[in-house]
Amino acid sequence: MLYDERLTAPRVWWLIAALSGVALGLILFPLGLMPLLGGLVVGTALGAVAVSAYGSARIRVVADSLVAGDARVPVSALGGAHVLDEEEARAWRTHRADPRAYMLLRGYVPTALRVEVTDPADPTPYLYLSTRRPRALADALEAARR
């Protein structure tokens, strides 16, 4: 494996998950102590599952493929990789975005990598990948291409 990154959710989101449990517990408080405790446990668990699921996206370069979320693209079908700083990444996920592009977008990750798709049979023009280490991902793609 040449590259492996998990786009985990920020720590403050886990606090929000815990607070959702508190909120559900308070909603159920008029029904008694047991509903309060049940709401606290269930609300916290549901919030934690939601945060964990959203933060489980992975980007990997394995042998001859780029695996990003649900997409698996052979490196031979990819063109140039462009490292995007915070400002460029914001532009490519807003007004410069192509609706046909595959976007593994996480708003809490400020930098990204845009990888062109050169396969003529694929209508996807590029992959937009939120990543904390765009230069390392670009280097791994280049190493897999060689």
N, C-alpha and C positions, 0 to 999 in steps of 0.2 A: 504494500500500500504506500503510495507516494505522498498522499495528503489525506488528512482526516480532520474534520471540524464539525462540532455540534453547536448549533446556534441556540444556546440556552437562553431562556427568558431572564430579564434582569431580576435582581434580588427583591426589589420593591414589589414586583408582581406577586411574589409569595406572600408578602404582607397583605396585599389586596385579597388573595385567596383566603387567608385567615380571617380577614375582616368580613368577607362574605359569609363565613360561618357564623360570626358574631351577629351579623344582621339577620340571618335566618333564625337564629336562636331568639333574638329580641322580637321578631315577628310572631314567633310561636309562644312567647312568654305568657300571654294571657290565658293560654290553654293549660298551663301548669309547668312544674319543674321537669318532668320527663320529656314533654315536647320541646322545652327549651334546650335540654341537653342533646336530644336527638337532632334538633335543627342545627345546633352548634357543630356536631360531628358530621352530619350529612352535608351541610353547607361548606364546611372547610374541606371535606373530601372532594366534593364536586369542583370547588374552586381549584384545588391542587391538581386534579386530573386535567382540567382545562388548561392550566398554565403549563403542566408537564407535556401535554399533547402539542401545544403550540410551540414549545421550546425543544421539541424532539427532532427538528429538521437537521439533516446531516448533509455535508458536502464531502465527497470522497473522490480521489483519483485512484482507481484500482486497475492495475495492469494496463489495458488499452481502452478504458472507459471512464467517463466522468459520470458520477452518480450524485445527483442533486435533488434531494427530496424524493419524489416519485419518478423522476426522469432518469433514464440511463442512456447516455449518448456515447457512441464510439468516438475516440479521440480523432480518428481519421475523418470524421464528419465535421470537425470543428476548425475554424479559421483562427484569426488573430484574437488575442486576449487583451483587453484594455482595462488597466487599473483605474478605478474611479475614486477620486477623493470625495469628501463630504458634499461639496457643492455640485460636482458633476453627477454624483450618485442621486442627489435630490432631483436634478434636472432629468435624468434618465428614468426615474420612477414617476415623474409627473408629466410635464409638457412635452418632453422628447420621446416618451414611451410609445412603442408600437404595440397595438392590441394583440398582434399575433405572436409576440415574444413570450418565451417561457420565463416567468419571474418567480424566483425563490426569494421573496421579499420579506424582510423583517425590519420594521420601522425603527427598532431600537438598535440596529447595527448601522452606523453612519457610513461606512465605506462599502464598496462593492466591486465586482468584476463583471465586465460585459464581454461575452465570448461570442464571436460570430459563428453562425452555422453555415457551412459551405455545401452541404448536401443538397443537390438540386431537387430531390424528391421530397424534401422536408420544407413545408411552408413557413417554419419558424425562422425569423431573420437572425435572432440572437438569443442568448441566455443571459438574463440579469440575475446575478447571484450575490445576495448580501453576504459579506464575509468580513471578519475582523482582520484577516491577513490576506488581502488581495494579491500582493506581490508574491507571496509563497504559493498561492494557488496557481497563479500564472506560470511560475517557474515549474511547478509540478506538472502542469499540462504540457509545457514545452519538453520536459524530460520524458513524459509518456509518449509524446509524438516522435521522439528520436528513437 
